[in-house]
Amino acid sequence: MASLRSLLTGTTTNAASTDAGLLVLRLFTGLALAFAHGLGKFPPSARFIAGVEGMGFPVPALFAWAAAGAELVGGILLAIGLFTRPSALFILATMATAAFIRHAPDPFSGKEKALLFGVVALLFLLAGAGRYSVDAMMRGGKR
C-alpha cells in the first residue's frame, strides 16, 4: 500500500488505483448521463424531435433517437464498461452537438455540463474502460 505522502504528492501510481479511479468515474458518469439525462429523452418526445429539427438535422426523428440512445444506452454501457470505446464515441458526438450546436449561443455555464460529459467520454475513448470492466473480463482480465 502506498504511503499517504506518496498518494498526496503523486509520486506513486499503480495500475490498481488507476483502474479503481476509472471504475468510479465510469460508474458515476455513465449512470448520471443515463438516468439524469437520457431516461427523460427516451423515447424522444415530439418537442425533442422538433428541437433536433430546429438544429438543422436531416431526419430529425432518427437523430433524436440516436441522441437519446447515446445518453441512455451509451451511459449504461459506459457504466458497466461494455463496448466502452464505441459508447464513448457516441456520447462524445452527442455532447459536442449539445455544447456547440444546441447551446452555441448560451454562455459557458449553459455548455458546461455537455462539455464535462464530453471530456469524460473522450478520456474513455482514449484510455478504455480499465481492468474493472466487462470489456476487460471479455479479454480475460487484460487491460
C-alpha positions as protocol buffer text, in pm:
chain_id: "A"
residue {
  index: 1
  type: MET
  ca { x: 0 y: 0 z: 0 }
}
residue {
  index: 2
  type: ALA
  ca { x: 135 y: 338 z: -93 }
}
residue {
  index: 3
  type: SER
  ca { x: 204 y: 580 z: 185 }
}
residue {
  index: 4
  type: LEU
  ca { x: -19 y: 878 z: 238 }
}
residue {
  index: 5
  type: ARG
  ca { x: 265 y: 1109 z: 136 }
}
residue {
  index: 6
  type: SER
  ca { x: 315 y: 933 z: -197 }
}
residue {
  index: 7
  type: LEU
  ca { x: -58 y: 943 z: -264 }
}
residue {
  index: 8
  type: LEU
  ca { x: -78 y: 1315 z: -187 }
}
residue {
  index: 9
  type: THR
  ca { x: 231 y: 1407 z: -388 }
}
residue {
  index: 10
  type: GLY
  ca { x: 151 y: 1181 z: -681 }
}
residue {
  index: 11
  type: THR
  ca { x: 491 y: 1014 z: -671 }
}
residue {
  index: 12
  type: THR
  ca { x: 343 y: 666 z: -674 }
}
residue {
  index: 13
  type: THR
  ca { x: 76 y: 541 z: -906 }
}
residue {
  index: 14
  type: ASN
  ca { x: -17 y: 186 z: -972 }
}
residue {
  index: 15
  type: ALA
  ca { x: -246 y: 11 z: -1213 }
}
residue {
  index: 16
  type: ALA
  ca { x: -491 y: -96 z: -943 }
}
residue {
  index: 17
  type: SER
  ca { x: -553 y: 258 z: -819 }
}
residue {
  index: 18
  type: THR
  ca { x: -576 y: 390 z: -1176 }
}
residue {
  index: 19
  type: ASP
  ca { x: -827 y: 119 z: -1267 }
}
residue {
  index: 20
  type: ALA
  ca { x: -1025 y: 188 z: -949 }
}
residue {
  index: 21
  type: GLY
  ca { x: -1038 y: 557 z: -1042 }
}
residue {
  index: 22
  type: LEU
  ca { x: -1157 y: 471 z: -1393 }
}
residue {
  index: 23
  type: LEU
  ca { x: -1426 y: 247 z: -1243 }
}
residue {
  index: 24
  type: VAL
  ca { x: -1556 y: 522 z: -1013 }
}
residue {
  index: 25
  type: LEU
  ca { x: -1556 y: 778 z: -1294 }
}
residue {
  index: 26
  type: ARG
  ca { x: -1724 y: 535 z: -1536 }
}
residue {
  index: 27
  type: LEU
  ca { x: -1996 y: 441 z: -1289 }
}
residue {
  index: 28
  type: PHE
  ca { x: -2079 y: 796 z: -1185 }
}
residue {
  index: 29
  type: THR
  ca { x: -2064 y: 948 z: -1532 }
}
residue {
  index: 30
  type: GLY
  ca { x: -2246 y: 666 z: -1706 }
}
residue {
  index: 31
  type: LEU
  ca { x: -2527 y: 640 z: -1453 }
}
residue {
  index: 32
  type: ALA
  ca { x: -2569 y: 1018 z: -1426 }
}
residue {
  index: 33
  type: LEU
  ca { x: -2584 y: 1050 z: -1803 }
}
residue {
  index: 34
  type: ALA
  ca { x: -2825 y: 759 z: -1842 }
}
residue {
  index: 35
  type: PHE
  ca { x: -3069 y: 830 z: -1562 }
}
residue {
  index: 36
  type: ALA
  ca { x: -3048 y: 1209 z: -1514 }
}
residue {
  index: 37
  type: HIS
  ca { x: -3044 y: 1293 z: -1885 }
}
residue {
  index: 38
  type: GLY
  ca { x: -3110 y: 1001 z: -2118 }
}
residue {
  index: 39
  type: LEU
  ca { x: -3410 y: 849 z: -1944 }
}
residue {
  index: 40
  type: GLY
  ca { x: -3609 y: 1171 z: -1982 }
}
residue {
  index: 41
  type: LYS
  ca { x: -3542 y: 1174 z: -2357 }
}
residue {
  index: 42
  type: PHE
  ca { x: -3641 y: 812 z: -2415 }
}
residue {
  index: 43
  type: PRO
  ca { x: -3849 y: 772 z: -2621 }
}
residue {
  index: 44
  type: PRO
  ca { x: -3793 y: 1110 z: -2786 }
}
residue {
  index: 45
  type: SER
  ca { x: -4089 y: 1344 z: -2744 }
}
residue {
  index: 46
  type: ALA
  ca { x: -4233 y: 1549 z: -3029 }
}
residue {
  index: 47
  type: ARG
  ca { x: -4078 y: 1856 z: -2862 }
}
residue {
  index: 48
  type: PHE
  ca { x: -3731 y: 1696 z: -2855 }
}
residue {
  index: 49
  type: ILE
  ca { x: -3763 y: 1587 z: -3219 }
}
residue {
  index: 50
  type: ALA
  ca { x: -3870 y: 1942 z: -3312 }
}
residue {
  index: 51
  type: GLY
  ca { x: -3564 y: 2076 z: -3129 }
}
residue {
  index: 52
  type: VAL
  ca { x: -3339 y: 1843 z: -3327 }
}
residue {
  index: 53
  type: GLU
  ca { x: -3512 y: 1958 z: -3646 }
}
residue {
  index: 54
  type: GLY
  ca { x: -3453 y: 2318 z: -3542 }
}
residue {
  index: 55
  type: MET
  ca { x: -3080 y: 2248 z: -3526 }
}
residue {
  index: 56
  type: GLY
  ca { x: -3094 y: 2160 z: -3896 }
}
residue {
  index: 57
  type: PHE
  ca { x: -3050 y: 1785 z: -3879 }
}
residue {
  index: 58
  type: PRO
  ca { x: -3200 y: 1583 z: -4164 }
}
residue {
  index: 59
  type: VAL
  ca { x: -3434 y: 1307 z: -4049 }
}
residue {
  index: 60
  type: PRO
  ca { x: -3473 y: 1465 z: -3705 }
}
residue {
  index: 61
  type: ALA
  ca { x: -3658 y: 1169 z: -3554 }
}
residue {
  index: 62
  type: LEU
  ca { x: -3360 y: 943 z: -3632 }
}
residue {
  index: 63
  type: PHE
  ca { x: -3113 y: 1187 z: -3479 }
}
residue {
  index: 64
  type: ALA
  ca { x: -3336 y: 1236 z: -3174 }
}
residue {
  index: 65
  type: TRP
  ca { x: -3342 y: 859 z: -3120 }
}
residue {
  index: 66
  type: ALA
  ca { x: -2964 y: 849 z: -3168 }
}
residue {
  index: 67
  type: ALA
  ca { x: -2911 y: 1124 z: -2908 }
}
residue {
  index: 68
  type: ALA
  ca { x: -3148 y: 962 z: -2659 }
}
residue {
  index: 69
  type: GLY
  ca { x: -2983 y: 625 z: -2717 }
}
residue {
  index: 70
  type: ALA
  ca { x: -2633 y: 768 z: -2678 }
}
residue {
  index: 71
  type: GLU
  ca { x: -2730 y: 915 z: -2341 }
}
residue {
  index: 72
  type: LEU
  ca { x: -2941 y: 629 z: -2201 }
}
residue {
  index: 73
  type: VAL
  ca { x: -2792 y: 315 z: -2355 }
}
residue {
  index: 74
  type: GLY
  ca { x: -2444 y: 464 z: -2400 }
}
residue {
  index: 75
  type: GLY
  ca { x: -2446 y: 580 z: -2039 }
}
residue {
  index: 76
  type: ILE
  ca { x: -2540 y: 234 z: -1912 }
}
residue {
  index: 77
  type: LEU
  ca { x: -2279 y: 66 z: -2134 }
}
residue {
  index: 78
  type: LEU
  ca { x: -2017 y: 314 z: -2015 }
}
residue {
  index: 79
  type: ALA
  ca { x: -2108 y: 249 z: -1650 }
}
residue {
  index: 80
  type: ILE
  ca { x: -2063 y: -127 z: -1682 }
}
residue {
  index: 81
  type: GLY
  ca { x: -1765 y: -95 z: -1914 }
}
residue {
  index: 82
  type: LEU
  ca { x: -1916 y: -281 z: -2209 }
}
residue {
  index: 83
  type: PHE
  ca { x: -1831 y: -159 z: -2560 }
}
residue {
  index: 84
  type: THR
  ca { x: -1672 y: 133 z: -2378 }
}
residue {
  index: 85
  type: ARG
  ca { x: -1489 y: 298 z: -2666 }
}
residue {
  index: 86
  type: PRO
  ca { x: -1781 y: 286 z: -2915 }
}
residue {
  index: 87
  type: SER
  ca { x: -2017 y: 408 z: -2641 }
}
residue {
  index: 88
  type: ALA
  ca { x: -1779 y: 689 z: -2553 }
}
residue {
  index: 89
  type: LEU
  ca { x: -1758 y: 790 z: -2919 }
}
residue {
  index: 90
  type: PHE
  ca { x: -2138 y: 821 z: -2947 }
}
residue {
  index: 91
  type: ILE
  ca { x: -2157 y: 1007 z: -2616 }
}
residue {
  index: 92
  type: LEU
  ca { x: -1879 y: 1243 z: -2727 }
}
residue {
  index: 93
  type: ALA
  ca { x: -2057 y: 1317 z: -3057 }
}
residue {
  index: 94
  type: THR
  ca { x: -2385 y: 1381 z: -2875 }
}
residue {
  index: 95
  type: MET
  ca { x: -2224 y: 1607 z: -2616 }
}
residue {
  index: 96
  type: ALA
  ca { x: -2031 y: 1801 z: -2883 }
}
residue {
  index: 97
  type: THR
  ca { x: -2362 y: 1858 z: -3064 }
}
residue {
  index: 98
  type: ALA
  ca { x: -2524 y: 1971 z: -2740 }
}
residue {
  index: 99
  type: ALA
  ca { x: -2239 y: 2207 z: -2648 }
}
residue {
  index: 100
  type: PHE
  ca { x: -2152 y: 2353 z: -2986 }
}
residue {
  index: 101
  type: ILE
  ca { x: -2484 y: 2349 z: -3172 }
}
residue {
  index: 102
  type: ARG
  ca { x: -2777 y: 2335 z: -2928 }
}
residue {
  index: 103
  type: HIS
  ca { x: -2611 y: 2555 z: -2666 }
}
residue {
  index: 104
  type: ALA
  ca { x: -2391 y: 2757 z: -2905 }
}
residue {
  index: 105
  type: PRO
  ca { x: -2550 y: 3093 z: -2819 }
}
residue {
  index: 106
  type: ASP
  ca { x: -2551 y: 3018 z: -2445 }
}
residue {
  index: 107
  type: PRO
  ca { x: -2283 y: 3138 z: -2202 }
}
residue {
  index: 108
  type: PHE
  ca { x: -2022 y: 2888 z: -2085 }
}
residue {
  index: 109
  type: SER
  ca { x: -2243 y: 2789 z: -1791 }
}
residue {
  index: 110
  type: GLY
  ca { x: -2503 y: 2664 z: -2040 }
}
residue {
  index: 111
  type: LYS
  ca { x: -2247 y: 2447 z: -2219 }
}
residue {
  index: 112
  type: GLU
  ca { x: -2055 y: 2330 z: -1913 }
}
residue {
  index: 113
  type: LYS
  ca { x: -2249 y: 2009 z: -1842 }
}
residue {
  index: 114
  type: ALA
  ca { x: -2228 y: 1886 z: -2201 }
}
residue {
  index: 115
  type: LEU
  ca { x: -1858 y: 1974 z: -2214 }
}
residue {
  index: 116
  type: LEU
  ca { x: -1788 y: 1786 z: -1892 }
}
residue {
  index: 117
  type: PHE
  ca { x: -1968 y: 1474 z: -2014 }
}
residue {
  index: 118
  type: GLY
  ca { x: -1789 y: 1511 z: -2347 }
}
residue {
  index: 119
  type: VAL
  ca { x: -1443 y: 1539 z: -2193 }
}
residue {
  index: 120
  type: VAL
  ca { x: -1504 y: 1233 z: -1976 }
}
residue {
  index: 121
  type: ALA
  ca { x: -1625 y: 1045 z: -2285 }
}
residue {
  index: 122
  type: LEU
  ca { x: -1305 y: 1150 z: -2464 }
}
residue {
  index: 123
  type: LEU
  ca { x: -1099 y: 1012 z: -2176 }
}
residue {
  index: 124
  type: PHE
  ca { x: -1271 y: 672 z: -2207 }
}
residue {
  index: 125
  type: LEU
  ca { x: -1242 y: 679 z: -2585 }
}
residue {
  index: 126
  type: LEU
  ca { x: -866 y: 722 z: -2548 }
}
residue {
  index: 127
  type: ALA
  ca { x: -797 y: 515 z: -2234 }
}
residue {
  index: 128
  type: GLY
  ca { x: -1060 y: 242 z: -2249 }
}
residue {
  index: 129
  type: ALA
  ca { x: -1257 y: 114 z: -1955 }
}
residue {
  index: 130
  type: GLY
  ca { x: -977 y: -18 z: -1737 }
}
residue {
  index: 131
  type: ARG
  ca { x: -935 y: -354 z: -1570 }
}
residue {
  index: 132
  type: TYR
  ca { x: -1259 y: -347 z: -1371 }
}
residue {
  index: 133
  type: SER
  ca { x: -1499 y: -366 z: -1664 }
}
residue {
  index: 134
  type: VAL
  ca { x: -1695 y: -612 z: -1874 }
}
residue {
  index: 135
  type: ASP
  ca { x: -1465 y: -527 z: -2166 }
}
residue {
  index: 136
  type: ALA
  ca { x: -1164 y: -647 z: -1963 }
}
residue {
  index: 137
  type: MET
  ca { x: -1349 y: -960 z: -1849 }
}
residue {
  index: 138
  type: MET
  ca { x: -1422 y: -1045 z: -2213 }
}
residue {
  index: 139
  type: ARG
  ca { x: -1049 y: -1008 z: -2289 }
}
residue {
  index: 140
  type: GLY
  ca { x: -956 y: -1230 z: -1997 }
}
residue {
  index: 141
  type: GLY
  ca { x: -885 y: -951 z: -1746 }
}
residue {
  index: 142
  type: LYS
  ca { x: -616 y: -788 z: -1958 }
}
residue {
  index: 143
  type: ARG
  ca { x: -604 y: -412 z: -1987 }
}
